[in-house]
Amino acid sequence: MKKILFAAVAAIALTSAMPAAAADMGARYNYNKAPAYAAPIYTWTGFYLGAHLGGAFGGNNNFNGLALGDNDARFMGGVQAGADWQFYGNWVVGAEGQYSWLSRNNNSVVFPGGFVYGNDQRGLASVTARLGYSFGPALVYVKGGYAYADNRETVTFAGVPIGFTLDTNHNHGWTLGGGVEYMFAPSWAVKAEYQYYDFGDSRFTAPAPLVPFGTFHNDEHSLKVGVNYRFNFTSPVVARY
């Protein structure tokens, strides 16, 4: 009887001790917490290569109002490359080189007397500085610098090409523009941009019948959309505990 009573007391004591032991084991067991989400850290520092499409059209220019040019929009497409550096948090400074091919001639001017001036402008190029402000994956910027026009000019009289001279070479000028760029995926960004090109005034010094018509202003407006591959996207950082 004593043995049975002792065995019963021992069983009760063992049963009572099991929850405490289990609780103690649970307290000692380490559970890994799920890592907290951290938003991607975007940086605009680095190099990029890209391409663009758009349209260009000349200003409403003329020779003293006597001979008007063709200002219809032309298709343009080209490439760009550049580098940016992000500083003081959100500010971005950089440099960019760009070349755009143009679809067709935009300037054809008919003068009284049978003279026709043609400007086959095959391309526009620029080397610019760029300053922008970043809102995470979005960058708003302005740009400006040197511009180049790839021109092939002719003058004809009664359909026959003739020699001519201008007082200035309007292949070289300046440009100013601005736009927005947006990182939509790691290393990839899209952009939309307006750019103005100014190549100054020109006037004929020969042949003599064209000299009295005065100066002609050479400028272009352009709207472009493009895509850049950037070598500078920083992957999301995940906090560890």
C-alpha positions as CSV (number, residue, x, y, z in Angstrom):
1,M,0.0,0.0,0.0
2,K,2.9,2.3,0.9
3,K,4.5,1.5,-2.5
4,I,1.3,2.4,-4.4
5,L,0.9,5.7,-2.4
6,F,4.5,6.6,-3.1
7,A,4.2,5.9,-6.8
8,A,1.0,8.0,-7.0
9,V,2.7,11.0,-5.3
10,A,5.7,10.7,-7.6
11,A,3.5,10.7,-10.7
12,I,1.6,13.8,-9.5
13,A,4.9,15.6,-8.8
14,L,6.3,14.7,-12.2
15,T,3.1,15.8,-14.0
16,S,3.2,19.2,-12.2
17,A,6.9,19.8,-13.1
18,M,6.4,19.2,-16.9
19,P,4.6,22.5,-17.8
20,A,7.3,24.5,-15.9
21,A,10.0,22.7,-17.8
22,A,8.3,23.2,-21.1
23,A,7.9,26.9,-20.4
24,D,11.6,27.1,-19.5
25,M,12.5,25.4,-22.8
26,G,10.3,27.8,-24.7
27,A,12.0,30.8,-23.1
28,R,15.4,29.5,-24.1
29,Y,14.5,28.8,-27.7
30,N,15.4,31.5,-30.3
31,Y,12.9,32.4,-33.0
32,N,14.2,34.5,-35.9
33,K,12.1,37.6,-36.5
34,A,11.1,38.3,-40.0
35,P,13.4,41.1,-41.5
36,A,11.8,44.5,-41.6
37,Y,11.2,45.9,-45.1
38,A,13.5,48.7,-46.2
39,A,12.7,50.7,-49.3
40,P,15.3,50.8,-52.1
41,I,18.0,53.4,-51.9
42,Y,18.3,55.2,-55.2
43,T,21.5,56.8,-56.3
44,W,22.1,58.8,-59.5
45,T,25.9,58.6,-59.2
46,G,27.5,56.7,-62.1
47,F,27.5,56.3,-65.9
48,Y,24.7,55.7,-68.3
49,L,24.1,54.8,-72.0
50,G,20.8,55.3,-73.8
51,A,18.7,56.0,-76.9
52,H,15.9,58.4,-77.7
53,L,13.2,59.2,-80.2
54,G,11.3,62.4,-80.8
55,G,10.6,65.3,-83.1
56,A,12.4,68.6,-84.1
57,F,11.1,71.8,-85.7
58,G,12.7,75.1,-86.7
59,G,11.7,78.5,-85.4
60,N,9.5,80.8,-87.5
61,N,12.5,82.3,-89.2
62,N,12.8,84.4,-92.4
63,F,15.0,86.7,-94.4
64,N,13.5,90.0,-93.4
65,G,10.1,88.6,-93.9
66,L,10.6,88.0,-97.6
67,A,11.4,84.3,-97.8
68,L,10.0,81.8,-95.3
69,G,11.5,78.5,-94.3
70,D,9.7,75.2,-93.8
71,N,9.0,74.8,-90.1
72,D,7.3,71.4,-90.2
73,A,8.3,68.9,-87.5
74,R,10.8,66.1,-88.4
75,F,11.3,62.8,-86.9
76,M,14.6,62.4,-84.9
77,G,16.3,59.5,-83.2
78,G,19.7,59.1,-81.5
79,V,21.9,58.0,-78.7
80,Q,23.3,59.6,-75.5
81,A,25.9,58.9,-72.9
82,G,26.8,60.6,-69.7
83,A,27.8,60.6,-66.0
84,D,26.1,61.9,-62.9
85,W,27.2,62.6,-59.3
86,Q,24.7,62.9,-56.5
87,F,25.8,65.2,-53.7
88,Y,24.3,67.0,-50.6
89,G,21.5,64.4,-50.4
90,N,19.3,65.0,-53.4
91,W,21.3,67.3,-55.8
92,V,22.7,65.8,-59.0
93,V,25.3,67.3,-61.3
94,G,26.5,65.6,-64.5
95,A,27.6,65.9,-68.1
96,E,26.0,64.4,-71.2
97,G,26.9,63.9,-74.9
98,Q,24.1,63.4,-77.4
99,Y,23.6,62.9,-81.1
100,S,20.3,62.9,-83.0
101,W,19.7,61.9,-86.6
102,L,17.0,63.9,-88.5
103,S,14.7,62.4,-91.0
104,R,14.8,65.1,-93.7
105,N,15.7,68.7,-94.7
106,N,13.8,71.4,-92.8
107,N,14.9,74.6,-94.4
108,S,14.2,75.4,-98.1
109,V,13.9,79.1,-98.9
110,V,12.8,80.4,-102.3
111,F,14.0,83.9,-103.1
112,P,12.5,86.2,-105.8
113,G,14.4,85.8,-109.1
114,G,14.7,82.0,-109.0
115,F,17.3,81.5,-106.3
116,V,16.6,78.6,-103.9
117,Y,18.6,78.0,-100.6
118,G,18.5,74.5,-99.1
119,N,19.8,73.3,-95.8
120,D,19.9,69.6,-95.5
121,Q,20.3,69.3,-91.7
122,R,21.1,65.7,-91.1
123,G,21.8,65.7,-87.4
124,L,22.0,67.7,-84.1
125,A,24.5,67.1,-81.4
126,S,25.3,68.5,-78.0
127,V,27.7,68.3,-75.1
128,T,26.0,69.7,-72.0
129,A,26.3,70.1,-68.3
130,R,23.3,68.9,-66.3
131,L,22.0,69.9,-62.9
132,G,19.0,68.2,-61.2
133,Y,17.2,67.4,-58.0
134,S,16.2,63.9,-57.1
135,F,12.9,62.7,-55.5
136,G,14.0,59.1,-55.0
137,P,13.5,57.3,-58.3
138,A,12.6,60.6,-60.1
139,L,15.1,63.2,-61.3
140,V,14.1,66.7,-62.5
141,Y,16.9,68.5,-64.3
142,V,18.1,71.4,-66.6
143,K,20.9,71.2,-69.0
144,G,22.9,73.5,-71.2
145,G,26.1,73.8,-73.3
146,Y,27.6,73.4,-76.7
147,A,25.5,72.4,-79.8
148,Y,26.5,71.2,-83.3
149,A,24.4,71.1,-86.5
150,D,25.4,68.6,-89.2
151,N,24.4,70.7,-92.3
152,R,24.7,70.3,-96.0
153,E,23.8,73.6,-97.7
154,T,23.1,74.4,-101.3
155,V,22.1,77.3,-103.5
156,T,20.5,76.8,-106.9
157,F,19.5,79.2,-109.7
158,A,16.9,77.9,-112.1
159,G,17.6,74.4,-110.8
160,V,21.4,74.6,-111.3
161,P,23.7,74.5,-108.2
162,I,25.9,77.7,-107.9
163,G,28.6,78.9,-105.5
164,F,27.7,80.9,-102.4
165,T,29.3,82.2,-99.2
166,L,27.8,83.1,-95.7
167,D,29.3,85.5,-93.2
168,T,29.3,82.9,-90.4
169,N,29.5,79.2,-90.0
170,H,26.3,78.2,-88.3
171,N,27.4,74.6,-87.5
172,H,28.3,75.6,-84.0
173,G,26.0,77.1,-81.3
174,W,24.5,76.6,-77.9
175,T,21.7,74.6,-76.4
176,L,19.4,74.8,-73.3
177,G,16.8,72.3,-72.1
178,G,15.3,70.3,-69.3
179,G,13.4,67.2,-68.5
180,V,12.6,64.4,-66.1
181,E,14.1,61.0,-65.7
182,Y,12.6,58.0,-63.7
183,M,14.1,54.7,-62.6
184,F,11.5,52.1,-63.2
185,A,13.6,49.0,-62.6
186,P,17.2,48.2,-61.4
187,S,19.6,50.0,-63.7
188,W,16.8,51.2,-66.1
189,A,15.4,54.7,-66.4
190,V,13.1,56.5,-68.9
191,K,13.2,60.2,-69.7
192,A,11.2,63.0,-71.3
193,E,13.1,66.1,-72.5
194,Y,12.8,69.4,-74.2
195,Q,15.9,70.9,-75.8
196,Y,16.4,74.2,-77.7
197,Y,19.4,74.6,-80.2
198,D,20.5,78.1,-81.3
199,F,23.1,78.5,-84.1
200,G,23.0,82.2,-84.5
201,D,22.4,84.5,-87.5
202,S,23.7,84.1,-91.0
203,R,23.6,86.3,-94.1
204,F,24.8,85.8,-97.6
205,T,27.9,87.6,-98.8
206,A,27.6,86.0,-102.3
207,P,25.9,85.8,-104.8
208,A,25.2,89.5,-104.9
209,P,21.4,89.2,-105.5
210,L,21.0,87.5,-102.1
211,V,22.9,90.0,-100.0
212,P,20.1,92.5,-99.6
213,F,17.8,89.9,-97.9
214,G,19.6,90.3,-94.6
215,T,20.1,87.7,-91.9
216,F,18.5,84.3,-91.3
217,H,18.3,82.9,-87.7
218,N,19.1,79.2,-87.3
219,D,17.5,77.5,-84.4
220,E,15.7,74.2,-83.6
221,H,13.2,73.0,-80.9
222,S,13.0,69.3,-80.0
223,L,10.9,67.0,-77.8
224,K,12.3,63.6,-77.0
225,V,11.6,60.5,-75.0
226,G,14.3,57.9,-74.2
227,V,15.6,55.1,-72.1
228,N,18.9,54.9,-70.2
229,Y,20.8,51.9,-68.9
230,R,22.5,53.2,-65.7
231,F,25.4,51.5,-64.0
232,N,24.5,52.9,-60.6
233,F,21.4,51.4,-59.0
234,T,21.7,50.4,-55.4
235,S,19.7,47.3,-54.4
236,P,17.3,47.4,-51.4
237,V,18.9,47.3,-48.0
238,V,17.2,44.9,-45.5
239,A,17.6,45.6,-41.8
240,R,19.0,42.6,-39.7
241,Y,18.0,41.8,-36.1
